[in-house]
Amino acid sequence: MNSKTTTLVVDSDRRQCETICHALEGEGLQVHVTDNQYAALDRIQRLEIDVLIAPLKADRIDGLKLLEAAYGKNPDVGVIFTTAANVLETDTGIKATLHHKSSFFLPKPLRPVHLKAFLHKILETRRLTLENRRLQSQIDNRVGPLQLTGHSAGMQEVRQIISQVAPTKATVMIRGERGTGKELVARAIHHRSLRPGQLVVFNCAALAEGLAESELFGHERGAFTGAHRMRKGRFETAHGGTLFLDEVGKLSLSNQSRLLRVLEERTFERVGGNESVQVDVRIVSATNRDLEDAVENGEFLADLYDRLNVIQIALPPLRERREDIPLLVKVFIEEFSRENRKAVKNITSRALRTLMNHDWPGNVRELRNCIEGMVVMSNRSELNLEDLPEHTLKAAGENSQFIFSAPTALDAAQSELTESHLDLEVGLSLAEIEKESIRATLKHVENNKAKAAQILGVSKRTIFRKIKEYGLSAG
């Protein structure tokens, strides 16, 4: 057993303490013993208790209070209560608490063989919990961080919510524009939940009302023309796992009603059938539609909206987290160079700045497709402006809002910078790129702020403000 498993034995009966400690010998535990509640609470505060062995009720010892304190420090704590055999039969509140906390009840007189059996169950549960967390960490390394890429505040918040909500049973609604990665978030939630079933994806906008009903809930043989055999729907397929309902706002009102019933009762009937099918399915939904307006207009059931919107994850559009673009570009270059056996390793700073000036209405999906095309068509080791699609160049120039202006303005200023070059690595944040661009330009023009503003295509007021913001000079 794990020698780091910390066990606290609490009992005012010295003989019983000796019996318990003797039974624990050879189990590789760090055992702490105390004979009163105050000392036990002090140990719980100073240590993270993995196993608690204490009376349920005894003179000046309240086992439930000890459990509450230990649970506050370690939600995975296991507990073995020792007490009179008739206590659970007369106190339903205690029974409910024990069931909820996954605790064990050991009646007096205590038998070491029973104590060891319960202890081994607790230790095995602890081992499985640690193993699950190890596997979850591997999943995060392989799936989560790679696909939910970005250091921006918005993406950090998304990953934090995923981490908190994934291990629970809570229903999740993902909001975001097209291409922001709603399905990736759903997959991250499912993988981190470690539910034994699979993730099943259903696009609510892909099928007409009748077909959508059959796809979701299945149908019996003869339910309609062409139904030659019984067919399970997405709900049954997702039993024990997660059902991801993409574009849930496109469901018909009739199917919304059926979905609401499943969420409330966890049962449904296949189309054309009368037999109730019970399922254990976690629902994760996604929409780019304003469902609050849909509810107001009678196009979406208010009760269903409340059921689906228990936890909401809002994905920021790419134009609101441009600082993530360099890292995304780096990841996509590596991915598509590997897939297509290309030698592309990098992208020029001017091409990267152009990508950062684009608004990306299709968000990360559009950027990914753009980089894939650039890598496939390139015969060099570095992507440059010539590799960018014409519409991206044009849109970036028209939408430029940054101090490093559109490529055409940069080209016009090249005569001013013939002897000065700014090499930036992929992965720098937007603020870092802007700061280095201003620093290099000021150095080249010998701190002539008016000239630097002219070269960079911004006002002198902006230059002064940025100099102060980044602490580039005293003036």
Salt bridges, closest charged atoms under 4 A:
GLU25 OE1 - HIS22 ND1 3.67
GLU27 OE2 - HIS120 NE2 3.20
ASP42 OD2 - ARG46 NE 2.96
ASP50 OD1 - ARG126 NE 3.49
ASP59 OD2 - ARG60 NH1 2.87
ASP62 OD2 - LYS57 NZ 3.65
ASP76 OD2 - ARG133 NH2 2.41
GLU124 OE2 - ARG127 NH2 2.60
GLU131 OE2 - ARG134 NH2 2.44
ASP140 OD2 - ARG192 NH1 3.32
GLU177 OE2 - ARG319 NH2 2.54
GLU183 OE2 - ARG187 NH2 2.82
GLU213 OE2 - ARG258 NH1 2.75
GLU215 OE2 - ARG231 NH1 3.22
GLU215 OE1 - ARG234 NH2 2.91
GLU220 OE2 - ARG270 NH1 2.86
GLU236 OE2 - ARG270 NE 2.83
GLU247 OE1 - LYS250 NZ 3.38
GLU265 OE1 - ARG261 NE 3.11
GLU269 OE1 - ARG261 NH1 2.67
ASP280 OD1 - ARG195 NH2 3.20
GLU292 OE1 - ARG175 NH2 3.12
GLU299 OE1 - ARG289 NH2 2.28
ASP324 OD2 - ARG321 NH1 2.85
GLU334 OE2 - LYS330 NZ 2.89
GLU335 OE2 - ARG368 NH2 2.36
ASP359 OD1 - ARG322 NH2 2.50
GLU366 OE2 - HIS358 NE2 3.40
ASP387 OD2 - ARG380 NH2 2.71
ASP411 OD1 - ARG350 NH2 1.90
GLU416 OE1 - LYS451 NZ 3.75
GLU434 OE1 - LYS466 NZ 3.13
GLU436 OE2 - ARG439 NE 3.59
GLU469 OE1 - LYS466 NZ 3.58
